[in-house]
Amino acid sequence: MSDLALVVAMAGITFASRAVFLVWPRPVPTGRWGGFLETFPLALFVALATLGLAAPDGGPEAGIGLVAATGGVVGAVITRRSLPGVLLVGGAFYWVARWLG
């Protein structure tokens, strides 16, 4: 299989797995599952952002990753844990820190 065919096949599978939720909409889950899905965007963004908080020697590194993680938390508090709020505010903190640094 060529590299192009592999990339196209993987893109098709990825797109199909996401599009199926748009084709067959379901009601918003409640209970424990709904609570998990409500808090998941904040946890995901903070986990991704904190990967950049460790220096190569294993010590802490205060840099753009810390600013982005802080922005994710601020965005979650301001927007009541909405995914767009977490991503937009966290991303804005990141780009402002990058522009200033």
N, C-alpha and C positions, 0 to 999 in steps of 0.2 A: 504494500500500500504506500502510495507516495505521501510526502509530507503535507501537501495541499489537501489531499483527500482526507487525511487524518484530522487536520484542522477543521475542515468543513463538516465532517461527521461529528466532531466534538461540539462545534458551534450549534449544529442542528439539534443535538441531544440536549444541550444546555438551554437553548431557546424553547424547545418543546416542553421541557420540564417546568419552565416558568409560565409558559403560555397556557398550560392546562388549567392553572388556577384562575385565569381570566375567562376561559371558556365556560367552566362549570363553577360559578360563584357559589359559595356556601355561606351560611350565617356566621357571624363572628362568634368564636367560642367563648364560653363563660367558665367559671370555676377555676380550678388550678391551672388548666391549660391556657385559659384566657389571661390569667394573671402572669403566667410565664411569657406569653407573647407580648404583653403590654410592657414588660420591663426588659425584654430582650434587646431592643435597639441600643439602649444605653450601655448594657453590659458588653455587647459586641463592639461598639465603637471604642469604649474604654480599653477593652482587651487588645484591640488592634493598635491603638495609640500607645499603650504602655509597652509594647514590644520595643519601641525606640528609647525607652527610659534606661536601659542597661548599657553601660559602656562595654567595649570589647573585653576589658579586663574583669568584668563582672560587677563592677561598682556602679553606683547610681550616676546618671548623667542628666543634668538639668538642661534641657534644650527645647527644640521645637516640639518633640514628642510630648513633653510635659505640658506645654502650652496647649497643644491639640487635645490632650486628655482633659485638661481643665475646661477647655471650651466645650467639649462633649458633655461634661457634667453640668456646666452652666446652661447649655442648651436644653438639657433634659429637665432641669428645674424650671426654666422659664416657660418651655412649651409643654409641660406636663408629660414628659417622656415620649414625645412623638418622634418617629424616625426622621422625618425631614428636619425637624428642629435640632435634633442631636447632630445630624450630619452637616447642616448648614452652619450652625454656630461653631461647631468644632472645626469645620473647614475654614471658616472665617478667621478664627483664632490662629490657625496654622498659617494662613497666608499673610496675615498681619505680622505675625512673629517673623516669618521668613522675609517679608519686605523690610521690617525694621532691623533685622539681624543681618 
